[in-house]
Amino acid sequence: MRTDVTFLSAGLKLAGHLYTPDDGTPGVPRPAIVVGHPGTGVKEQASGLYARLLAERGFVTLAFDAAYQGESEGEPRALEDPGQRVEDIKAAISFLGTLDAVDPGRIGALGVCASGGYALAAAATDPRIRAVGAVSAVDMSRQFRLGADGAQDPAVVAGMLAAASEARTAEARGADVQRFPVFPATEEEARAGGPHVYDGWEYYCTPRAQHPRSAKALTWTSVDRIAAFDTFATVAMIAPRPLLLIVGRAAVTSWMSVEAFQKADGPKELAWIEGASHVDLYDKDEYVTPAVERLSGFFGAQLTA
């Protein structure tokens, strides 16, 4: 069963979908999982899919829109603020802990793509998160600075930082909020960018999974926030709590999951999904199903009484 809910994160009202198992045993406090969405995503996309599938396996789950995005509050719209994103996950943990249907001592966190990185950062300093999982984990700072494949020319991020600073000056002088497009304008341009760029464009910009509230552009003031925030810096602090990283064997971003795994101490697992690209793990049944099975087994074992 899905219920619309709201909760506060640093004074901003966030919109979420709460999924509860429909198995005929109401009133029994259950283990719960917060599920964060990819960068530019919304709760109706990948995070909602994982939340629903995990609820079908007995967990209370919460997918929500990050502050400044989707149906959640915050101005300017389409701001990607890593510090706020981590706070949002902690606020979601707090909200779940108030529910009668949830055992507050058995809460985990799961992030997809950018939220994979944010979930690691949140878990590092929030011991209420008993176990943490990530699917196609990305540290947005590394992606902006080094590119999805880790081989980006440093001039790219230097140019973006220059543009971000110019946008801040323009806005201080009274200009409207400055934004930049996240995706290519056409299929032809997307294909020219290579398989990873095309996969993201197809997911967000075609009937495959597009949603009117997902962000097609980000504010320029997101760039310097992202570039300076390392979501993997405190991964070792998650220990002794367990970590599961799920990554597609064909994902160009897989090096980031490997790096996070190497930085982690304590119980940890790096699970490969054969044949899957980064975005394949957002919605394709043949890859999502084994990922959910691994997550269900992991959280089921770790979120025990």
C-alpha positions as CSV (number, residue, x, y, z in Angstrom):
1,M,0.0,0.0,0.0
2,R,1.3,3.5,-0.9
3,T,0.5,6.6,1.2
4,D,1.4,10.2,0.4
5,V,3.3,11.7,3.4
6,T,5.2,14.8,4.2
7,F,8.0,15.5,6.7
8,L,10.4,18.4,7.5
9,S,14.1,18.6,6.6
10,A,15.9,21.7,7.8
11,G,12.5,23.5,7.8
12,L,11.5,22.4,4.3
13,K,8.5,20.2,3.8
14,L,9.5,17.1,1.8
15,A,7.0,15.0,-0.1
16,G,7.3,11.2,0.1
17,H,5.6,8.0,-0.8
18,L,5.4,5.5,2.2
19,Y,5.0,1.9,1.1
20,T,3.8,-0.7,3.6
21,P,3.5,-4.4,3.1
22,D,0.0,-5.7,2.5
23,D,0.4,-9.2,3.9
24,G,-2.4,-9.3,6.5
25,T,-0.2,-8.6,9.6
26,P,-0.9,-5.0,10.5
27,G,0.2,-3.5,13.7
28,V,3.5,-5.3,13.9
29,P,6.5,-2.9,13.9
30,R,8.7,-3.8,10.9
31,P,12.1,-3.1,9.6
32,A,12.2,0.0,7.4
33,I,14.3,1.4,4.6
34,V,14.7,5.0,3.3
35,V,15.2,5.0,-0.5
36,G,16.9,8.1,-2.1
37,H,16.5,9.0,-5.8
38,P,19.2,9.7,-8.4
39,G,20.3,13.2,-9.3
40,T,17.5,14.9,-11.2
41,G,15.2,12.0,-10.4
42,V,11.9,12.0,-8.4
43,K,10.2,9.5,-6.1
44,E,8.0,8.2,-8.9
45,Q,11.0,6.8,-10.8
46,A,13.8,4.5,-9.8
47,S,13.6,5.1,-6.0
48,G,9.9,4.4,-6.0
49,L,10.3,1.2,-7.9
50,Y,12.9,-0.1,-5.4
51,A,10.8,1.1,-2.5
52,R,7.7,-0.7,-3.8
53,L,9.5,-4.0,-4.6
54,L,11.2,-4.0,-1.1
55,A,7.8,-3.3,0.5
56,E,6.5,-6.4,-1.3
57,R,9.2,-8.3,0.5
58,G,8.1,-7.2,3.9
59,F,9.8,-3.9,4.6
60,V,8.2,-0.5,5.3
61,T,9.9,1.8,2.7
62,L,10.0,5.5,2.1
63,A,10.8,7.1,-1.3
64,F,10.9,10.9,-1.2
65,D,11.7,13.9,-3.3
66,A,14.9,15.8,-2.3
67,A,14.5,19.4,-1.1
68,Y,14.3,21.9,-4.0
69,Q,13.1,19.1,-6.3
70,G,10.0,17.2,-7.3
71,E,7.0,17.9,-5.0
72,S,9.2,19.0,-2.1
73,E,9.7,22.5,-0.9
74,G,12.7,24.7,-1.5
75,E,13.8,27.6,-3.7
76,P,15.4,27.9,-6.1
77,R,13.9,25.0,-7.9
78,A,16.3,22.3,-9.2
79,L,19.1,23.1,-6.7
80,E,21.3,20.1,-6.0
81,D,22.8,20.7,-2.6
82,P,24.8,17.7,-1.3
83,G,24.7,18.8,2.3
84,Q,20.9,19.2,2.2
85,R,20.6,15.9,0.4
86,V,22.4,14.2,3.3
87,E,20.2,16.0,5.8
88,D,17.1,14.9,3.8
89,I,18.0,11.2,4.4
90,K,18.5,11.8,8.1
91,A,15.2,13.6,8.2
92,A,13.5,10.6,6.5
93,I,15.1,8.3,9.1
94,S,13.6,10.5,11.8
95,F,10.2,10.4,10.2
96,L,10.2,6.7,9.9
97,G,11.2,6.4,13.6
98,T,8.0,8.1,14.6
99,L,5.7,5.6,12.9
100,D,3.9,2.9,14.8
101,A,4.4,0.6,11.8
102,V,8.2,0.9,12.1
103,D,10.7,-0.5,14.6
104,P,13.0,2.5,15.1
105,G,15.9,0.2,15.9
106,R,15.7,-1.6,12.5
107,I,16.0,1.2,9.9
108,G,18.3,1.0,6.9
109,A,19.1,3.4,4.0
110,L,19.3,2.7,0.3
111,G,20.4,5.1,-2.4
112,V,20.4,4.9,-6.2
113,C,23.0,6.8,-8.2
114,A,23.7,10.1,-6.5
115,S,21.7,9.0,-3.5
116,G,24.0,6.0,-3.3
117,G,26.8,8.5,-2.4
118,Y,24.6,10.6,-0.1
119,A,23.4,7.5,1.7
120,L,26.9,6.5,2.5
121,A,27.6,10.0,3.9
122,A,24.4,10.0,5.9
123,A,25.1,6.6,7.4
124,A,28.7,7.5,8.4
125,T,27.4,10.0,11.0
126,D,24.0,8.7,11.8
127,P,24.1,5.4,13.8
128,R,20.4,5.1,13.6
129,I,21.1,3.7,10.1
130,R,21.7,0.0,10.9
131,A,22.7,-1.0,7.4
132,V,23.3,0.8,4.1
133,G,23.0,-0.2,0.5
134,A,23.7,1.6,-2.8
135,V,22.8,0.8,-6.4
136,S,24.9,2.3,-9.2
137,A,26.5,4.5,-6.5
138,V,27.9,7.9,-7.7
139,D,29.8,10.6,-5.8
140,M,28.5,13.7,-7.6
141,S,31.8,15.5,-6.8
142,R,33.8,12.9,-8.6
143,Q,31.4,12.8,-11.5
144,F,31.6,16.6,-11.9
145,R,35.3,16.8,-11.4
146,L,36.4,13.6,-13.1
147,G,33.5,12.6,-15.4
148,A,31.4,9.5,-15.3
149,D,34.3,7.4,-16.5
150,G,36.9,9.1,-14.4
151,A,38.9,10.4,-17.4
152,Q,37.4,13.9,-17.9
153,D,39.7,16.8,-18.8
154,P,40.1,19.1,-15.7
155,A,39.3,22.0,-17.9
156,V,35.7,20.9,-18.0
157,V,35.0,21.4,-14.3
158,A,37.1,24.5,-14.3
159,G,34.9,26.0,-16.9
160,M,31.8,25.0,-15.0
161,L,33.1,26.6,-11.8
162,A,33.8,29.8,-13.8
163,A,30.2,29.8,-15.1
164,A,28.8,29.1,-11.7
165,S,30.6,32.1,-10.2
166,E,29.4,34.3,-13.0
167,A,25.9,33.1,-12.4
168,R,26.2,34.0,-8.7
169,T,27.3,37.5,-9.7
170,A,24.5,37.9,-12.2
171,E,21.9,36.8,-9.7
172,A,23.3,39.2,-7.1
173,R,22.7,41.9,-9.7
174,G,19.0,40.9,-10.0
175,A,19.1,38.3,-12.8
176,D,16.7,35.3,-12.7
177,V,18.1,32.0,-11.4
178,Q,20.7,30.7,-13.8
179,R,20.4,27.0,-14.9
180,F,22.1,24.7,-17.2
181,P,20.7,21.7,-19.1
182,V,21.6,18.2,-17.8
183,F,20.6,16.2,-20.9
184,P,21.2,16.6,-24.6
185,A,18.4,18.3,-26.5
186,T,17.9,15.6,-29.1
187,E,18.3,11.9,-29.6
188,E,21.1,12.5,-32.1
189,E,23.1,14.6,-29.7
190,A,22.5,11.9,-26.9
191,R,23.8,9.1,-29.1
192,A,26.8,11.2,-30.1
193,G,27.7,11.4,-26.4
194,G,28.1,7.7,-26.1
195,P,26.1,4.9,-24.4
196,H,26.1,6.3,-20.9
197,V,24.8,9.7,-22.0
198,Y,22.2,8.1,-24.3
199,D,21.0,5.8,-21.5
200,G,20.4,8.7,-19.2
201,W,18.7,10.8,-21.9
202,E,16.4,7.8,-22.8
203,Y,15.5,7.2,-19.2
204,Y,14.7,10.8,-18.3
205,C,13.6,12.3,-21.6
206,T,11.5,9.6,-23.4
207,P,8.4,7.6,-22.4
208,R,10.7,5.0,-20.9
209,A,10.6,6.8,-17.6
210,Q,10.2,10.5,-18.0
211,H,8.3,12.4,-15.4
212,P,7.1,16.0,-15.5
213,R,8.7,16.8,-12.2
214,S,12.1,15.4,-12.8
215,A,14.7,18.1,-13.3
216,K,16.0,18.6,-16.8
217,A,18.3,21.4,-15.7
218,L,20.2,22.3,-12.5
219,T,21.0,25.7,-11.0
220,W,24.5,26.9,-11.7
221,T,24.8,27.5,-7.9
222,S,24.7,23.7,-7.6
223,V,28.1,23.2,-9.2
224,D,30.4,24.6,-6.6
225,R,28.4,22.9,-3.9
226,I,28.8,19.6,-5.6
227,A,32.4,20.0,-6.6
228,A,33.5,20.5,-3.0
229,F,31.5,17.8,-1.3
230,D,33.1,14.3,-1.1
231,T,30.4,11.7,-0.2
232,F,33.0,9.0,0.1
233,A,35.3,10.8,2.5
234,T,33.7,9.2,5.6
235,V,32.8,5.8,4.3
236,A,35.1,4.1,6.8
237,M,33.0,5.5,9.6
238,I,30.1,3.3,8.6
239,A,31.8,0.3,10.2
240,P,31.0,-1.8,12.1
241,R,27.6,-1.5,10.4
242,P,27.3,-3.4,7.1
243,L,27.5,-2.0,3.5
244,L,26.2,-3.5,0.3
245,L,27.2,-1.9,-3.1
246,I,25.4,-3.2,-6.2
247,V,26.8,-2.2,-9.5
248,G,26.4,-3.2,-13.2
249,R,29.3,-4.9,-14.8
250,A,28.9,-2.7,-17.9
251,A,28.5,0.6,-15.9
252,V,31.0,3.2,-16.9
253,T,30.6,4.6,-13.3
254,S,31.5,1.3,-11.7
255,W,34.9,2.6,-10.6
256,M,33.2,4.8,-8.0
257,S,31.5,1.8,-6.4
258,V,34.9,0.1,-6.3
259,E,36.5,3.1,-4.7
260,A,33.8,3.3,-2.1
261,F,34.2,-0.4,-1.4
262,Q,37.9,0.0,-1.0
263,K,37.5,2.9,1.5
264,A,35.0,1.0,3.6
265,D,35.9,-0.9,6.8
266,G,33.9,-3.6,8.5
267,P,31.4,-5.9,6.8
268,K,31.1,-5.0,3.2
269,E,30.1,-6.5,-0.1
270,L,30.4,-5.5,-3.8
271,A,27.8,-7.3,-5.8
272,W,28.0,-7.2,-9.6
273,I,25.0,-7.5,-11.9
274,E,26.3,-9.0,-15.1
275,G,25.4,-7.2,-18.3
276,A,23.9,-4.1,-16.6
277,S,24.9,-0.6,-17.3
278,H,24.5,2.2,-14.8
279,V,21.0,3.2,-15.9
280,D,19.8,-0.4,-16.6
281,L,19.6,-0.8,-12.8
282,Y,17.1,2.0,-12.6
283,D,14.2,0.1,-14.2
284,K,15.0,-2.9,-16.4
285,D,13.4,-6.0,-14.8
286,E,16.2,-8.4,-15.8
287,Y,18.7,-6.3,-13.7
288,V,16.4,-4.8,-11.1
289,T,15.0,-8.2,-10.0
290,P,18.4,-9.7,-9.0
291,A,19.4,-6.4,-7.4
292,V,16.3,-6.3,-5.3
293,E,16.8,-9.9,-4.3
294,R,20.3,-9.1,-3.0
295,L,19.0,-6.1,-1.2
296,S,16.1,-8.0,0.4
297,G,18.5,-10.7,1.6
298,F,21.0,-8.1,2.9
299,F,18.5,-5.9,4.7
300,G,16.5,-8.9,6.0
301,A,19.6,-10.3,7.6
302,Q,20.9,-7.0,9.0
303,L,17.7,-5.4,10.2
304,T,16.9,-8.2,12.6
305,A,15.7,-7.6,16.1
